[in-house]
Amino acid sequence: MLLRPNITSKCRPLRSKRGVLKVYAGGKVYADPVNKECSAFAPATVANLGPGFDWMGCAVGGGGDTVVARVIPDKPGTVIIESIQGDNGRLSLDPNKNCIGIAALETLKLIGQPTCGIALTLDKGLPLGSGLGSSAASAAAAAWAVNGIFGSPLTKSQLITAGLAAEASVSGYHADNVGPSLLGGFVLIRSCKPGHPVQLLQLPFSRDDLYFVLVNPLFEAPTAEMRAVLPKEVPMKSMINNCCQGGSLVTGILTGDVRLIGESLDSDVIIEPVRGPLIPGMMAVKEAAKAAGAFGCTISGAGPTAVAVVDNPDVAQKVLEAMSQAFRTSGKLEVNSAKVVKLDPIGAKFT
Ligand code: HSE
């Protein structure tokens, strides 16, 4: 099978395109670039949504990461990271130790034998360790930008494994951030095991009155550390509760019932009770959000961002103020950002 390039108008094409993306020679698949530069953006994500630990996430508006990929003609298969902005110098420029480098290298492997190398730049719009899928957004943007260089031969679903390799290196093998950051909308992770194909289900959602209130305090909760504290076994009663609430969450999404989404997201009895106390003020924030009118509130991803769900922008503003105040008074934390955002139905895109 010969994969045809899907020429992407937003990328900068090479002056002399070589016409065919992949050629077979001696059993090898060679991939020629068709664009000299591609810039891709991938959005923030809210993973878990309460009972959906590791199997549910959604893409949201309000920020994300941008990666620019550029062809290096003479270094086939090489990936270099030229610069990173917005990380306060904390991320490595070594492509094997950085999400964008790992995602780019894995994308090249998926595409075939590239006849060029790739130089990357990253503009981080999301704070590190924030619970908003920061590493996943970087990985998704890198995979999409590199794929764009070759004319987008791979679908977003096919690129999940590239993003997962990057996620595994920093936080763990879970697709509930990188899946929605690539695909957009609500994504259910049906199966995600190393060495096996990842199975994703995109859940349709068409209502326009779902608002997420995201309050990010100045506190870091590295995902790897927040995963290390989780129980290895759970009581049967807790398992039954989270299955019921997870089913209700999916029902709320599929039927467009914002109240049911919020109430289900609020009802995790396995993960939140362990992580919540590690984030100063989180349990007070949850109560403050509901007292101000939210249908529910929980930890976004591994935290420390708190996410609440409402169906009205005026209520959203009150909930935002109440949550911010609770982080300040009960948690003694400053608020880094507080936003009301909507679902991002697109995911990774060229910019
Ligand atoms: N499911 C992951 C966790 C998401 O909660 O550890 C991290 O953003």
Boltz pocket constraint, residues with backbone or C-beta under 6 A from the ligand:
constraints:
  - pocket:
      binder: B
      contacts: [[A, 47], [A, 48], [A, 52], [A, 53], [A, 54], [A, 55], [A, 131], [A, 132], [A, 133], [A, 174], [A, 176], [A, 177], [A, 223], [A, 226], [A, 227], [A, 300], [A, 301], [A, 302]]
      max_distance: 6.0
